[in-house]
Structure formats: C-alpha cells, structure tokens
Amino acid sequence: MKLLKTVLAASVLALGVGAAQADEVQIKFGHVGGPGSLFEKTANEFARLANERLEGEAEVVTYGSSQLGSDEQMLNKLKLGTIDLSLPSSIMSSVAPEFSLFEMPYLIEDREHLARVRDEVLRDVLYPVAEDKRYRIIGIWENGFRQITNNVRPIVVPEDLDGIKLRTPNGVWRVEMFKSYGASPAPMALSEAFVALQTGAMDGQENPLVQIYSQRFQEVQDYLSLSNHVYSPAYVLAGASWTRLPEHVREVLIETAEEVEAFALEQGASLDESLVSTMEEEGMEVNEVDTDAFVEGSRGIYEKFAAEVEGGEELLSRVEALRE
C-alpha cells in the first residue's frame, strides 16, 4: 500500500510539472549574428536575465545565424506573429524614413554621444514611428561603428571606392551614400555575403568589426580600412505577438532589454579594441581613412536627407546638439 501511494504521488507530481511546463510561454528571438558576434552576446545576455526573472512563466529562446531567416524575412514574421522578437539594424530604414537618421555618415561621435541620443531623441521619435508600422521597440542595442573591407585597394579617400562592388545592407540611403563616393553598392542579406566575397561577385563590404570577424570576412578580404563611417544601432523589436504575451512578461522583457543597453555598448567598445590587431595578425592590411575627406564628401547626402525626410533637418539638429 505504501508503495502504491508513493507511485501515485510521484505520478501526480510529474503531471503537475508537465502542466507547468506546458503553460510556460516560449518567446522566439531571432537575429542574423554569427557565433561570437555582438548580436549573439547581447541576445544571450538578455535571454539569461529575462529567463531568471520569468522562470516557470516564460522562456526566451534565441536563434542566431539567420536560423529564422534574413532581417527582411524576420520583419515579416514579426508582423505575422510567428516569431516574437528580432534584432534588426540598418534594414529599419526601409520600414520608415525616420530610421534613415542612422544612415547619415559621421553622425555619431562616440558611444557616449549615442547614449544621449538614444535617451533624449530616439525613444521619443522612433518608438512611435515603429508602432505606426505595427512594430514595438523595447530596447536599443548596438550593431556598431562600420568599417570597409575589400580585395582591390586600401580605402583612404572616397575616390578610392571608385568602381568597387560593395555589399551593403538593404537600405536606400546606404546605397545612395556609397554611390556618391563612387562605389558600386549592392544590397544583400548578411548570410549571403561570405560566398559573394569568396567568389568575387562582390569586391568588398562594410560592417562593424565584430560582424566582420564573426562572419569570417577576414578569410576572404585583404584590406580593412577603419572608416567609422556610420554608427548602426540594433533595435530589439516585437510584432503582432506582443499583445498576446502576459502583462508581467512584457514588463520584464522591456525592463531587461533596457538593462542590456549599457551591456551592449560596453561589449561593443571592448570588441572593437581587440579585433583590429586580431585581424591584422590573421593577414589583413589595416589602414585609417582620411576622415575629413569623407565628411566633406558626405555633404550631399545630408542635404538630401534634410530635404526629403519629413522633420529630417530638426532630427539632425537635435543629434548635433547632443555632441560634447
């Protein structure tokens, strides 16, 4: 009899645990970052913190390396509610013109400047714009300061880009900018870039150092030109499934995403410091660009942005006012 009672008690306990697990909400978080990327580090830190706070209630599961699709595909899946979170960056300029602010070259001075812009401009301006497009931003992390790699020549002044076939993210303004420098830019999913560079379909690409390294571009590129031409934020983005999540889960996800903002900036700075020498050791020729020449060559894109994007001139002024 005692044995029977013990067996029955264990069965009831197992059923209870199974029911609790069945009730636990799974939150799918997709991104394009490869192993060792800043996207992977920040998404995993977010998942770790959120899951500690939501144990038994919900679980964030991360899917990196474009497992859930390209940035464009994940934006569509967010709208359909088939995934819950993603981490788009430059592609947001194709969602609404206001996001093109971060396509402007040499806009952001450093990460301290970015933090002020994030807190005093972006939350007021870009959060409502995203909601108008049926998305919700719950945090702003980092993609990083972008650099140029290629197999033709070191890039020192804009004219050195003349004729170079350059992979870019999908964004009208990034393409426009590199055309104005004389390059032949072509938007392409990050997951396709390595093969394009390896086969010579593309001569070069531009990305933050940590994306360059985590995507192994140093294996198929000869020259790394430190240009810092654009700073790209990454947006922790929710879609149609957001309102279906329990209120407490949404509160924890927002709180955690904002907490990870500082972590993202710290990790980005740390990785930038270490990766230049690492890629040099692995055979890349590294040089710095003539920043003044690039700034001068960027005047046209600023004028175009101010003229074509509603409120563009005011946005630029607000960002400029937050420089040290």
C-alpha positions as YAML, in Angstrom:
chain: A
units: angstrom
residues:
- id: 1
  name: MET
  ca: [0.00, 0.00, 0.00]
- id: 2
  name: LYS
  ca: [2.80, 2.43, 0.88]
- id: 3
  name: LEU
  ca: [4.48, 1.64, -2.45]
- id: 4
  name: LEU
  ca: [1.22, 2.33, -4.33]
- id: 5
  name: LYS
  ca: [0.80, 5.69, -2.55]
- id: 6
  name: THR
  ca: [4.39, 6.65, -3.40]
- id: 7
  name: VAL
  ca: [3.90, 5.77, -7.07]
- id: 8
  name: LEU
  ca: [0.63, 7.73, -7.22]
- id: 9
  name: ALA
  ca: [2.23, 10.77, -5.53]
- id: 10
  name: ALA
  ca: [5.13, 10.72, -8.00]
- id: 11
  name: SER
  ca: [2.68, 10.49, -10.91]
- id: 12
  name: VAL
  ca: [0.68, 13.48, -9.65]
- id: 13
  name: LEU
  ca: [3.90, 15.49, -9.20]
- id: 14
  name: ALA
  ca: [5.08, 14.61, -12.72]
- id: 15
  name: LEU
  ca: [1.70, 15.63, -14.15]
- id: 16
  name: GLY
  ca: [1.93, 18.93, -12.26]
- id: 17
  name: VAL
  ca: [5.42, 19.65, -13.59]
- id: 18
  name: GLY
  ca: [4.30, 18.73, -17.12]
- id: 19
  name: ALA
  ca: [1.33, 21.08, -16.87]
- id: 20
  name: ALA
  ca: [3.54, 23.90, -15.57]
- id: 21
  name: GLN
  ca: [5.95, 23.41, -18.45]
- id: 22
  name: ALA
  ca: [3.07, 23.34, -20.93]
- id: 23
  name: ASP
  ca: [1.85, 26.66, -19.54]
- id: 24
  name: GLU
  ca: [5.27, 28.28, -19.91]
- id: 25
  name: VAL
  ca: [5.34, 30.76, -22.79]
- id: 26
  name: GLN
  ca: [8.18, 30.34, -25.28]
- id: 27
  name: ILE
  ca: [9.49, 33.60, -26.76]
- id: 28
  name: LYS
  ca: [11.34, 33.16, -30.07]
- id: 29
  name: PHE
  ca: [14.11, 35.72, -30.52]
- id: 30
  name: GLY
  ca: [15.85, 35.65, -33.91]
- id: 31
  name: HIS
  ca: [18.89, 37.55, -35.18]
- id: 32
  name: VAL
  ca: [21.45, 37.35, -38.00]
- id: 33
  name: GLY
  ca: [24.59, 37.43, -35.82]
- id: 34
  name: GLY
  ca: [27.02, 34.54, -36.04]
- id: 35
  name: PRO
  ca: [28.91, 32.81, -33.22]
- id: 36
  name: GLY
  ca: [30.93, 35.34, -31.21]
- id: 37
  name: SER
  ca: [29.06, 38.33, -32.65]
- id: 38
  name: LEU
  ca: [27.84, 41.22, -30.56]
- id: 39
  name: PHE
  ca: [24.29, 40.25, -31.53]
- id: 40
  name: GLU
  ca: [24.85, 36.79, -30.07]
- id: 41
  name: LYS
  ca: [26.42, 38.16, -26.88]
- id: 42
  name: THR
  ca: [23.65, 40.70, -26.23]
- id: 43
  name: ALA
  ca: [20.77, 38.40, -27.17]
- id: 44
  name: ASN
  ca: [22.13, 35.64, -24.93]
- id: 45
  name: GLU
  ca: [22.65, 38.05, -22.02]
- id: 46
  name: PHE
  ca: [19.09, 39.31, -22.47]
- id: 47
  name: ALA
  ca: [17.76, 35.73, -22.52]
- id: 48
  name: ARG
  ca: [19.76, 34.80, -19.41]
- id: 49
  name: LEU
  ca: [18.49, 37.75, -17.37]
- id: 50
  name: ALA
  ca: [14.90, 37.51, -18.61]
- id: 51
  name: ASN
  ca: [14.69, 33.77, -18.03]
- id: 52
  name: GLU
  ca: [15.93, 34.13, -14.44]
- id: 53
  name: ARG
  ca: [13.11, 36.62, -13.81]
- id: 54
  name: LEU
  ca: [10.45, 34.66, -15.68]
- id: 55
  name: GLU
  ca: [11.27, 31.13, -14.54]
- id: 56
  name: GLY
  ca: [8.20, 28.92, -14.87]
- id: 57
  name: GLU
  ca: [6.26, 31.73, -16.58]
- id: 58
  name: ALA
  ca: [8.08, 32.23, -19.88]
- id: 59
  name: GLU
  ca: [11.35, 31.38, -21.61]
- id: 60
  name: VAL
  ca: [13.28, 33.40, -24.19]
- id: 61
  name: VAL
  ca: [14.90, 31.13, -26.78]
- id: 62
  name: THR
  ca: [17.47, 32.75, -29.10]
- id: 63
  name: TYR
  ca: [18.08, 31.74, -32.73]
- id: 64
  name: GLY
  ca: [21.20, 33.31, -34.25]
- id: 65
  name: SER
  ca: [23.00, 32.98, -37.60]
- id: 66
  name: SER
  ca: [19.81, 33.78, -39.57]
- id: 67
  name: GLN
  ca: [18.18, 30.50, -38.44]
- id: 68
  name: LEU
  ca: [14.78, 32.20, -38.54]
- id: 69
  name: GLY
  ca: [15.53, 33.99, -41.81]
- id: 70
  name: SER
  ca: [17.12, 37.19, -43.05]
- id: 71
  name: ASP
  ca: [16.35, 40.51, -41.38]
- id: 72
  name: GLU
  ca: [13.70, 41.17, -44.03]
- id: 73
  name: GLN
  ca: [12.10, 37.77, -43.52]
- id: 74
  name: MET
  ca: [12.08, 38.20, -39.75]
- id: 75
  name: LEU
  ca: [10.39, 41.61, -40.07]
- id: 76
  name: ASN
  ca: [7.60, 39.85, -41.96]
- id: 77
  name: LYS
  ca: [7.43, 37.05, -39.39]
- id: 78
  name: LEU
  ca: [7.10, 39.62, -36.60]
- id: 79
  name: LYS
  ca: [4.11, 41.13, -38.37]
- id: 80
  name: LEU
  ca: [2.59, 37.66, -38.76]
- id: 81
  name: GLY
  ca: [3.31, 36.83, -35.12]
- id: 82
  name: THR
  ca: [5.22, 33.63, -35.98]
- id: 83
  name: ILE
  ca: [8.28, 34.91, -34.11]
- id: 84
  name: ASP
  ca: [8.26, 37.21, -31.08]
- id: 85
  name: LEU
  ca: [11.46, 39.28, -31.14]
- id: 86
  name: SER
  ca: [14.22, 40.12, -33.60]
- id: 87
  name: LEU
  ca: [17.25, 42.41, -33.71]
- id: 88
  name: PRO
  ca: [17.23, 44.41, -36.98]
- id: 89
  name: SER
  ca: [19.66, 47.23, -37.64]
- id: 90
  name: SER
  ca: [20.15, 49.10, -40.93]
- id: 91
  name: ILE
  ca: [17.13, 47.47, -42.53]
- id: 92
  name: MET
  ca: [14.86, 49.62, -40.36]
- id: 93
  name: SER
  ca: [15.48, 52.48, -42.80]
- id: 94
  name: SER
  ca: [13.28, 50.51, -45.21]
- id: 95
  name: VAL
  ca: [10.49, 50.38, -42.61]
- id: 96
  name: ALA
  ca: [10.18, 54.16, -42.13]
- id: 97
  name: PRO
  ca: [12.28, 57.11, -43.37]
- id: 98
  name: GLU
  ca: [12.94, 58.40, -39.85]
- id: 99
  name: PHE
  ca: [15.20, 55.38, -39.19]
- id: 100
  name: SER
  ca: [17.41, 56.65, -42.02]
- id: 101
  name: LEU
  ca: [18.84, 59.09, -39.49]
- id: 102
  name: PHE
  ca: [21.39, 56.36, -38.74]
- id: 103
  name: GLU
  ca: [22.32, 56.06, -42.38]
- id: 104
  name: MET
  ca: [23.93, 59.51, -42.17]
- id: 105
  name: PRO
  ca: [27.74, 59.28, -42.20]
- id: 106
  name: TYR
  ca: [29.73, 60.58, -39.23]
- id: 107
  name: LEU
  ca: [26.53, 61.47, -37.37]
- id: 108
  name: ILE
  ca: [27.52, 59.80, -34.09]
- id: 109
  name: GLU
  ca: [30.73, 60.96, -32.43]
- id: 110
  name: ASP
  ca: [31.21, 58.13, -29.93]
- id: 111
  name: ARG
  ca: [29.21, 55.77, -27.73]
- id: 112
  name: GLU
  ca: [28.66, 58.41, -25.04]
- id: 113
  name: HIS
  ca: [27.08, 60.63, -27.69]
- id: 114
  name: LEU
  ca: [24.96, 57.68, -28.85]
- id: 115
  name: ALA
  ca: [23.67, 57.06, -25.32]
- id: 116
  name: ARG
  ca: [22.49, 60.67, -25.06]
- id: 117
  name: VAL
  ca: [20.85, 60.48, -28.49]
- id: 118
  name: ARG
  ca: [19.16, 57.21, -27.55]
- id: 119
  name: ASP
  ca: [17.69, 58.57, -24.33]
- id: 120
  name: GLU
  ca: [16.84, 62.11, -25.45]
- id: 121
  name: VAL
  ca: [15.83, 61.63, -29.10]
- id: 122
  name: LEU
  ca: [15.23, 58.06, -30.21]
- id: 123
  name: ARG
  ca: [12.70, 56.94, -27.63]
- id: 124
  name: ASP
  ca: [10.54, 59.99, -28.39]
- id: 125
  name: VAL
  ca: [10.86, 59.81, -32.18]
- id: 126
  name: LEU
  ca: [11.46, 56.25, -33.33]
- id: 127
  name: TYR
  ca: [9.29, 54.30, -30.86]
- id: 128
  name: PRO
  ca: [6.03, 55.90, -32.09]
- id: 129
  name: VAL
  ca: [7.16, 55.55, -35.72]
- id: 130
  name: ALA
  ca: [7.70, 51.81, -35.21]
- id: 131
  name: GLU
  ca: [4.26, 51.45, -33.61]
- id: 132
  name: ASP
  ca: [2.68, 53.16, -36.62]
- id: 133
  name: LYS
  ca: [4.23, 50.35, -38.70]
- id: 134
  name: ARG
  ca: [2.86, 47.66, -36.33]
- id: 135
  name: TYR
  ca: [6.13, 47.02, -34.51]
- id: 136
  name: ARG
  ca: [7.24, 47.82, -30.98]
- id: 137
  name: ILE
  ca: [10.80, 48.72, -29.96]
- id: 138
  name: ILE
  ca: [11.60, 47.57, -26.41]
- id: 139
  name: GLY
  ca: [15.30, 48.45, -26.37]
- id: 140
  name: ILE
  ca: [18.14, 49.90, -28.45]
- id: 141
  name: TRP
  ca: [21.35, 47.88, -28.51]
- id: 142
  name: GLU
  ca: [24.41, 48.11, -30.75]
- id: 143
  name: ASN
  ca: [25.48, 46.91, -34.15]
- id: 144
  name: GLY
  ca: [28.43, 49.31, -34.10]
- id: 145
  name: PHE
  ca: [30.72, 51.67, -35.98]
- id: 146
  name: ARG
  ca: [31.08, 50.40, -39.53]
- id: 147
  name: GLN
  ca: [34.34, 49.79, -41.38]
- id: 148
  name: ILE
  ca: [35.16, 48.94, -45.01]
- id: 149
  name: THR
  ca: [36.88, 45.77, -46.27]
- id: 150
  name: ASN
  ca: [37.74, 44.87, -49.86]
- id: 151
  name: ASN
  ca: [40.12, 42.99, -52.15]
- id: 152
  name: VAL
  ca: [41.09, 45.83, -54.50]
- id: 153
  name: ARG
  ca: [43.00, 48.51, -52.56]
- id: 154
  name: PRO
  ca: [43.20, 50.31, -49.22]
- id: 155
  name: ILE
  ca: [40.49, 52.97, -48.92]
- id: 156
  name: VAL
  ca: [41.84, 56.33, -47.76]
- id: 157
  name: VAL
  ca: [39.62, 58.89, -49.53]
- id: 158
  name: PRO
  ca: [36.16, 58.45, -51.10]
- id: 159
  name: GLU
  ca: [37.68, 58.30, -54.60]
- id: 160
  name: ASP
  ca: [39.41, 55.04, -53.65]
- id: 161
  name: LEU
  ca: [35.98, 53.38, -53.69]
- id: 162
  name: ASP
  ca: [35.54, 54.14, -57.37]
- id: 163
  name: GLY
  ca: [34.18, 51.06, -59.17]
- id: 164
  name: ILE
  ca: [34.40, 48.74, -56.15]
- id: 165
  name: LYS
  ca: [31.49, 46.28, -55.94]
- id: 166
  name: LEU
  ca: [30.41, 46.66, -52.34]
- id: 167
  name: ARG
  ca: [27.90, 44.56, -50.43]
- id: 168
  name: THR
  ca: [25.65, 46.73, -48.24]
- id: 169
  name: PRO
  ca: [22.60, 46.07, -46.06]
- id: 170
  name: ASN
  ca: [19.18, 46.65, -47.56]
- id: 171
  name: GLY
  ca: [18.72, 50.41, -47.18]
- id: 172
  name: VAL
  ca: [18.17, 53.13, -49.76]
- id: 173
  name: TRP
  ca: [20.38, 55.69, -48.02]
- id: 174
  name: ARG
  ca: [23.38, 53.40, -47.54]
- id: 175
  name: VAL
  ca: [23.30, 52.60, -51.26]
- id: 176
  name: GLU
  ca: [22.93, 56.29, -52.08]
- id: 177
  name: MET
  ca: [25.87, 57.20, -49.84]
- id: 178
  name: PHE
  ca: [28.28, 54.72, -51.39]
- id: 179
  name: LYS
  ca: [27.18, 55.64, -54.90]
- id: 180
  name: SER
  ca: [28.05, 59.25, -54.07]
- id: 181
  name: TYR
  ca: [31.55, 58.03, -53.08]
- id: 182
  name: GLY
  ca: [31.91, 56.27, -56.46]
- id: 183
  name: ALA
  ca: [31.39, 52.65, -55.35]
- id: 184
  name: SER
  ca: [29.01, 50.15, -56.95]
- id: 185
  name: PRO
  ca: [26.92, 49.12, -53.90]
- id: 186
  name: ALA
  ca: [24.57, 46.13, -53.92]
- id: 187
  name: PRO
  ca: [22.17, 45.30, -51.06]
- id: 188
  name: MET
  ca: [22.47, 41.68, -49.96]
- id: 189
  name: ALA
  ca: [21.49, 39.55, -46.94]
- id: 190
  name: LEU
  ca: [24.35, 39.12, -44.47]
- id: 191
  name: SER
  ca: [24.08, 35.34, -44.75]
- id: 192
  name: GLU
  ca: [24.91, 35.56, -48.49]
- id: 193
  name: ALA
  ca: [27.87, 37.94, -48.21]
- id: 194
  name: PHE
  ca: [30.69, 35.46, -47.47]
- id: 195
  name: VAL
  ca: [30.15, 33.47, -50.66]
- id: 196
  name: ALA
  ca: [29.78, 36.66, -52.71]
- id: 197
  name: LEU
  ca: [33.15, 37.88, -51.40]
- id: 198
  name: GLN
  ca: [34.78, 34.47, -51.74]
- id: 199
  name: THR
  ca: [33.72, 34.08, -55.38]
- id: 200
  name: GLY
  ca: [34.48, 37.69, -56.37]
- id: 201
  name: ALA
  ca: [30.85, 38.52, -57.09]
- id: 202
  name: MET
  ca: [31.49, 41.34, -54.60]
- id: 203
  name: ASP
  ca: [34.83, 43.10, -54.06]
- id: 204
  name: GLY
  ca: [34.09, 44.28, -50.55]
- id: 205
  name: GLN
  ca: [31.58, 45.03, -47.83]
- id: 206
  name: GLU
  ca: [31.09, 47.32, -44.82]
- id: 207
  name: ASN
  ca: [30.20, 46.26, -41.30]
- id: 208
  name: PRO
  ca: [31.19, 46.72, -37.67]
- id: 209
  name: LEU
  ca: [34.41, 44.91, -36.73]
- id: 210
  name: VAL
  ca: [32.65, 42.27, -34.68]
- id: 211
  name: GLN
  ca: [30.33, 41.39, -37.58]
- id: 212
  name: ILE
  ca: [33.30, 41.27, -39.95]
- id: 213
  name: TYR
  ca: [35.12, 38.85, -37.67]
- id: 214
  name: SER
  ca: [32.17, 36.70, -36.64]
- id: 215
  name: GLN
  ca: [31.20, 36.30, -40.31]
- id: 216
  name: ARG
  ca: [34.84, 35.32, -41.10]
- id: 217
  name: PHE
  ca: [35.19, 38.01, -43.79]
- id: 218
  name: GLN
  ca: [38.87, 38.36, -42.84]
- id: 219
  name: GLU
  ca: [39.37, 34.98, -44.52]
- id: 220
  name: VAL
  ca: [38.27, 36.33, -47.92]
- id: 221
  name: GLN
  ca: [39.25, 40.03, -47.72]
- id: 222
  name: ASP
  ca: [42.69, 41.62, -48.00]
- id: 223
  name: TYR
  ca: [42.16, 45.21, -46.82]
- id: 224
  name: LEU
  ca: [40.50, 46.64, -43.71]
- id: 225
  name: SER
  ca: [40.00, 50.42, -43.82]
- id: 226
  name: LEU
  ca: [38.98, 51.93, -40.48]
- id: 227
  name: SER
  ca: [36.42, 54.49, -41.56]
- id: 228
  name: ASN
  ca: [33.82, 54.58, -38.75]
- id: 229
  name: HIS
  ca: [31.60, 55.96, -41.49]
- id: 230
  name: VAL
  ca: [28.25, 55.04, -39.93]
- id: 231
  name: TYR
  ca: [27.13, 54.03, -36.44]
- id: 232
  name: SER
  ca: [24.35, 51.43, -36.56]
- id: 233
  name: PRO
  ca: [22.11, 50.79, -33.57]
- id: 234
  name: ALA
  ca: [20.26, 47.48, -33.26]
- id: 235
  name: TYR
  ca: [16.60, 47.56, -32.27]
- id: 236
  name: VAL
  ca: [15.01, 44.93, -30.01]
- id: 237
  name: LEU
  ca: [11.79, 44.61, -31.98]
- id: 238
  name: ALA
  ca: [8.47, 42.93, -31.21]
- id: 239
  name: GLY
  ca: [5.49, 42.45, -33.51]
- id: 240
  name: ALA
  ca: [1.99, 41.02, -33.60]
- id: 241
  name: SER
  ca: [2.53, 38.50, -30.80]
- id: 242
  name: TRP
  ca: [3.48, 41.23, -28.30]
- id: 243
  name: THR
  ca: [-0.05, 41.92, -27.07]
- id: 244
  name: ARG
  ca: [-0.66, 38.19, -26.63]
- id: 245
  name: LEU
  ca: [2.08, 37.92, -24.02]
- id: 246
  name: PRO
  ca: [1.03, 38.23, -20.36]
- id: 247
  name: GLU
  ca: [1.42, 41.76, -18.99]
- id: 248
  name: HIS
  ca: [4.06, 40.76, -16.44]
- id: 249
  name: VAL
  ca: [6.12, 39.03, -19.16]
- id: 250
  name: ARG
  ca: [6.01, 42.18, -21.30]
- id: 251
  name: GLU
  ca: [7.12, 44.31, -18.33]
- id: 252
  name: VAL
  ca: [10.09, 42.03, -17.63]
- id: 253
  name: LEU
  ca: [11.13, 41.95, -21.29]
- id: 254
  name: ILE
  ca: [11.12, 45.77, -21.53]
- id: 255
  name: GLU
  ca: [13.00, 46.17, -18.25]
- id: 256
  name: THR
  ca: [15.60, 43.59, -19.31]
- id: 257
  name: ALA
  ca: [16.03, 44.96, -22.84]
- id: 258
  name: GLU
  ca: [16.73, 48.43, -21.44]
- id: 259
  name: GLU
  ca: [19.13, 47.00, -18.85]
- id: 260
  name: VAL
  ca: [21.13, 45.28, -21.62]
- id: 261
  name: GLU
  ca: [21.57, 48.61, -23.47]
- id: 262
  name: ALA
  ca: [24.60, 49.53, -21.35]
- id: 263
  name: PHE
  ca: [26.00, 45.98, -21.67]
- id: 264
  name: ALA
  ca: [25.77, 46.24, -25.48]
- id: 265
  name: LEU
  ca: [27.78, 49.47, -25.57]
- id: 266
  name: GLU
  ca: [30.43, 48.11, -23.20]
- id: 267
  name: GLN
  ca: [30.80, 44.88, -25.15]
- id: 268
  name: GLY
  ca: [30.94, 46.76, -28.47]
- id: 269
  name: ALA
  ca: [33.76, 49.01, -27.24]
- id: 270
  name: SER
  ca: [35.70, 46.07, -25.81]
- id: 271
  name: LEU
  ca: [35.44, 44.03, -29.00]
- id: 272
  name: ASP
  ca: [36.49, 46.98, -31.18]
- id: 273
  name: GLU
  ca: [39.66, 47.38, -29.11]
- id: 274
  name: SER
  ca: [40.73, 43.77, -29.54]
- id: 275
  name: LEU
  ca: [39.66, 42.89, -33.07]
- id: 276
  name: VAL
  ca: [41.81, 45.25, -35.15]
- id: 277
  name: SER
  ca: [45.05, 43.61, -34.01]
- id: 278
  name: THR
  ca: [43.47, 40.16, -34.29]
- id: 279
  name: MET
  ca: [42.54, 40.68, -37.94]
- id: 280
  name: GLU
  ca: [45.93, 42.21, -38.65]
- id: 281
  name: GLU
  ca: [47.57, 39.11, -37.19]
- id: 282
  name: GLU
  ca: [45.37, 36.99, -39.45]
- id: 283
  name: GLY
  ca: [46.75, 38.69, -42.55]
- id: 284
  name: MET
  ca: [44.62, 41.76, -43.28]
- id: 285
  name: GLU
  ca: [46.30, 45.03, -44.23]
- id: 286
  name: VAL
  ca: [44.83, 47.73, -41.95]
- id: 287
  name: ASN
  ca: [44.74, 51.48, -42.55]
- id: 288
  name: GLU
  ca: [42.82, 54.53, -41.37]
- id: 289
  name: VAL
  ca: [40.83, 56.68, -43.79]
- id: 290
  name: ASP
  ca: [41.07, 60.45, -44.26]
- id: 291
  name: THR
  ca: [38.01, 61.27, -42.16]
- id: 292
  name: ASP
  ca: [37.92, 64.93, -43.23]
- id: 293
  name: ALA
  ca: [37.76, 63.89, -46.89]
- id: 294
  name: PHE
  ca: [34.87, 61.52, -46.18]
- id: 295
  name: VAL
  ca: [32.98, 64.14, -44.13]
- id: 296
  name: GLU
  ca: [33.41, 66.63, -46.97]
- id: 297
  name: GLY
  ca: [32.25, 64.01, -49.46]
- id: 298
  name: SER
  ca: [29.12, 63.38, -47.40]
- id: 299
  name: ARG
  ca: [27.61, 66.88, -47.59]
- id: 300
  name: GLY
  ca: [25.29, 65.92, -50.45]
- id: 301
  name: ILE
  ca: [23.67, 63.03, -48.58]
- id: 302
  name: TYR
  ca: [22.94, 65.30, -45.59]
- id: 303
  name: GLU
  ca: [21.29, 67.89, -47.82]
- id: 304
  name: LYS
  ca: [19.20, 65.17, -49.49]
- id: 305
  name: PHE
  ca: [18.11, 63.74, -46.13]
- id: 306
  name: ALA
  ca: [17.11, 67.17, -44.78]
- id: 307
  name: ALA
  ca: [15.11, 67.90, -47.92]
- id: 308
  name: GLU
  ca: [13.38, 64.53, -48.38]
- id: 309
  name: VAL
  ca: [12.69, 63.18, -44.87]
- id: 310
  name: GLU
  ca: [9.91, 64.96, -43.01]
- id: 311
  name: GLY
  ca: [11.43, 66.51, -39.89]
- id: 312
  name: GLY
  ca: [14.87, 65.42, -41.09]
- id: 313
  name: GLU
  ca: [16.59, 68.75, -40.56]
- id: 314
  name: GLU
  ca: [15.26, 69.01, -37.00]
- id: 315
  name: LEU
  ca: [16.41, 65.45, -36.22]
- id: 316
  name: LEU
  ca: [19.91, 66.23, -37.45]
- id: 317
  name: SER
  ca: [20.00, 69.40, -35.35]
- id: 318
  name: ARG
  ca: [18.88, 67.57, -32.21]
- id: 319
  name: VAL
  ca: [21.59, 64.94, -32.64]
- id: 320
  name: GLU
  ca: [24.23, 67.58, -33.34]
- id: 321
  name: ALA
  ca: [23.24, 69.50, -30.21]
- id: 322
  name: LEU
  ca: [23.99, 66.42, -28.07]
- id: 323
  name: ARG
  ca: [27.65, 66.25, -29.11]
- id: 324
  name: GLU
  ca: [30.18, 67.12, -26.42]
...
